[in-house]
Amino acid sequence: AQKITQTQPGMFVQEKEAVTLDCTYDTSDQSYGLFWYKQPSSGEMIFLIYQGSYDEQNATEGRYSLNFQKARKSANLVISASQLGDSAMYFCAMRGNNAGNMLTFGGGTRLMVKP
Amino acid sequence: DVKVTQSSRYLVKRTGEKVFLECVQDMDHENMFWYRQDPGLGLRLIYFSYDVKMKEKGDIPEGYSVSREKKERFSLILESASTNQTSMYLCASSLGGQGGNEQFFGPGTRLTVL
């Protein structure tokens, strides 16, 4: 069984500052993938970034980067230069070594960016 | 532009009614998924399908069934709705195989069972 833990139910960050959203995972699979999604108040889920368990480099996508520490089983999302539009729920998710590309999600972190 | 659509954004039903939630994707994806989202619990997988007429139970299938007669359409059925099924329901689709194939989500259906 896989488990994703996001320990920060809510966070504040000042506009233009960087913020780290925590995610730890538990799996016995050797091959797996980690995803981050953003859910604004409108409700749609927006894919942000992906990290494969065998990827040697940390993934980056624009202002988003994933701080992947395999030995610690953590996959924290770093958002640089926060913007007001970054205020949303953020979900960490994991795909194990399963045929259906199923994801297991964490409980989410609500990020609020202060002007 | 890739698209996953769901039949309703908001739905109100009575206890005991049969409820159909429809999801359509236009990306020719093999995999389709139904999740429910509840505060503090994140998204939990109800059912998924990796091919037409194929389905697999997720983490919380009790009280639900699904149907996939065509590749682009995946329906979630609540045979006899109950108040504890009041929730946000999200449909998603993805390509088959492993790797970084992200799931694309629909806008969600907020279901209230009275």
Interface residues (C-beta under 8 A of the other chain):
Chain A: I4 Q6 P9 S31 G33 F35 Y37 S42 G43 E44 M45 F47 Y50 G52 F91 A93 R95 N97 A99 G100 N101 M102 L103 T104 F105 G106 G107 G108
Chain B: N31 F33 Y35 G40 L41 G42 L43 R44 L45 F48 Y50 E56 G58 M88 L90 A92 S94 L95 G96 G97 Q98 G99 G100 N101 E102 Q103 F104 F105 G106 P107 G108
